[in-house]
């Protein structure tokens, strides 16, 4: 069954212990990622567009899809009037699929947590789903994402419940707030990221204004 394959793939990416093994896991999953996550009712790539639309006026950009994967968010945002979108992911295989969607102006390969290939204040906003989760991007990666977002822009992203405390996210939030790099605008309640499967997999969406 598709759902069984999806669950096995999730176990593989959550069990990755290095960036290299994570990239290998996504390379193996890329071709069937969309259909298998859809079978689980994966909501986040589509739901994040609601927060983007709430805080970023249509037509403004550029936007960065940080950890874009196969680019599921891009076409939805394009349909909502956002035409200037860049994508970033650690997996070349996923980026090739994202490129086929004709929704991204540029796509770059890099790992969140390391240096990012854009200048200070380049983006109107960044958004990210399913990236700050088990065995994925560290909370420290938010520093670089904030650096490349312009003042008055927005940081819009989800964090998985299982890593929020253990991953030190609140400490990074506080550090950026105390340094007057951003301020909290909105946070959602914890909610399910899969409509059909994985009922205990919860995330929260955060929106910060960059200062």
C-alpha positions in Angstrom: 0.0 0.0 0.0 1.1 3.6 -0.7 0.6 4.6 2.9 2.9 1.8 4.1 5.6 2.9 1.7 5.1 6.5 2.9 5.5 5.4 6.5 8.7 3.5 5.7 10.1 6.5 4.0 9.2 8.7 6.9 11.0 6.3 9.2 14.1 6.6 6.9 14.2 10.4 6.9 13.5 10.7 10.6 16.2 8.2 11.3 18.9 10.0 9.3 21.8 10.9 11.5 23.9 13.0 9.1 23.0 15.5 6.3 24.5 13.0 3.9 22.2 10.1 4.9 19.2 12.5 5.0 20.0 13.6 1.4 20.3 9.9 0.4 16.9 9.2 2.0 15.2 12.0 0.1 16.9 11.0 -3.1 15.4 7.5 -2.7 12.0 9.0 -1.9 11.8 11.8 -4.5 10.0 10.1 -7.3 7.1 8.9 -5.1 7.2 11.6 -2.4 4.1 13.5 -3.7 1.8 10.5 -4.1 2.9 8.9 -0.8 2.6 12.0 1.4 -0.8 12.8 -0.3 -2.0 9.3 0.8 -1.2 10.3 4.4 -3.1 13.6 4.0 0.0 15.8 4.3 -1.3 19.3 4.7 1.6 21.6 5.4 2.9 22.6 1.9 -0.6 23.8 1.1 -1.7 25.2 4.5 1.4 27.4 4.8 0.0 29.5 1.9 -2.7 30.8 4.2 -0.2 32.3 6.6 1.8 33.7 3.7 -1.3 35.3 2.2 -2.3 36.7 5.6 1.0 38.5 6.2 2.5 39.2 2.7 0.4 41.1 0.2 -0.1 39.3 -3.1 2.5 40.2 -5.7 5.2 41.1 -3.2 8.4 39.3 -3.2 10.8 37.7 -3.6 9.8 34.8 -1.3 12.0 31.9 -0.3 10.6 28.4 0.1 13.2 27.1 2.6 13.3 23.3 2.3 11.0 23.3 -0.7 11.3 19.6 -1.4 9.4 18.7 -4.6 7.9 22.2 -4.7 4.4 21.5 -3.6 3.8 25.0 -2.2 5.0 26.9 -5.3 2.0 26.4 -7.6 -0.5 27.2 -4.9 1.3 30.5 -4.1 1.6 31.2 -7.8 -2.2 30.8 -8.1 -2.6 33.3 -5.3 -0.6 35.9 -7.1 2.9 35.4 -5.9 5.2 35.2 -8.9 8.7 35.7 -7.5 9.5 32.6 -5.5 12.9 30.9 -4.9 13.4 27.4 -3.6 16.1 25.9 -1.4 16.6 22.3 -0.6 19.4 19.8 0.3 18.2 17.3 -2.3 19.0 17.7 -5.9 16.5 15.0 -6.8 13.7 16.9 -5.1 14.8 20.2 -6.7 14.5 18.7 -10.1 10.9 17.9 -9.5 10.3 21.3 -8.0 11.8 22.8 -11.2 9.2 21.0 -13.3 6.4 22.8 -11.7 7.2 26.2 -13.3 6.5 28.1 -10.1 10.1 28.9 -9.0 12.3 31.6 -10.5 15.4 30.0 -9.0 16.3 26.8 -7.1 19.4 26.3 -5.1 20.9 23.4 -3.2 22.1 24.0 0.3 21.6 22.7 3.9 19.7 24.8 6.4 22.0 25.3 9.4 24.9 26.4 7.1 25.6 29.5 5.1 22.9 30.4 2.6 23.8 31.8 -0.9 21.9 35.1 -0.8 22.8 38.6 0.5 21.5 40.3 3.6 17.8 41.4 3.3 17.3 39.7 -0.1 13.8 38.2 0.6 10.4 39.8 1.4 9.7 36.7 3.4 10.7 33.1 3.9 8.4 30.2 4.6 9.2 26.7 5.6 7.2 23.6 6.4 8.3 20.1 7.5 11.9 21.3 7.8 12.2 22.0 11.5 11.4 18.4 12.5 13.1 15.2 13.6 16.6 14.8 12.2 16.3 17.8 9.9 17.3 21.4 10.1 18.5 22.8 13.5 17.0 25.8 15.2 20.3 27.6 14.6 19.4 27.7 10.9 16.9 30.5 11.7 19.8 32.9 12.1 20.7 32.7 8.4 17.1 32.8 7.3 16.5 36.0 9.2 19.7 37.5 7.8 18.5 37.1 4.2 15.1 38.5 5.0 14.6 42.2 4.8 13.5 44.4 7.6 9.8 44.5 7.8 9.6 41.1 6.1 8.3 37.9 7.6 9.5 34.6 8.8 6.8 32.0 8.5 7.5 28.4 9.5 6.4 25.2 11.2 8.1 23.4 14.1 7.4 19.8 15.0 6.3 19.2 18.6 9.0 16.5 19.2 11.9 18.9 18.5 10.6 22.2 19.8 12.0 21.8 23.3 14.8 19.3 22.7 16.0 21.3 19.6 16.3 24.5 21.6 13.9 26.5 19.5 12.6 28.7 22.3 16.2 29.7 23.1 16.8 30.7 19.5 13.5 32.6 19.4 14.5 34.5 22.6 18.0 35.2 21.3 16.7 36.7 18.1 14.0 38.7 20.0 16.5 40.1 22.5 18.8 41.1 19.7 15.9 42.9 18.1 16.2 40.8 15.0 12.6 39.9 14.9 9.3 40.1 16.9 6.6 37.5 17.2 3.4 38.3 15.3 1.4 35.1 15.4 1.6 31.5 16.6 -0.9 28.8 15.9 -2.1 26.1 18.3 -0.5 22.7 17.9 -2.2 20.9 15.0 -2.0 17.8 13.0 0.3 17.9 9.9 -1.3 14.8 8.4 -5.1 14.8 7.9 -5.4 11.0 7.5 -2.4 9.2 9.2 0.0 10.0 12.0 -2.6 11.6 14.4 0.1 12.2 17.0 2.4 14.2 14.6 1.8 17.8 15.7 3.3 21.1 14.5 2.9 24.7 15.3 3.2 27.6 12.8 5.1 30.7 13.9 5.1 34.1 12.2 7.7 36.7 13.1 8.3 40.1 11.6 12.0 40.7 10.9 13.4 44.0 12.3 
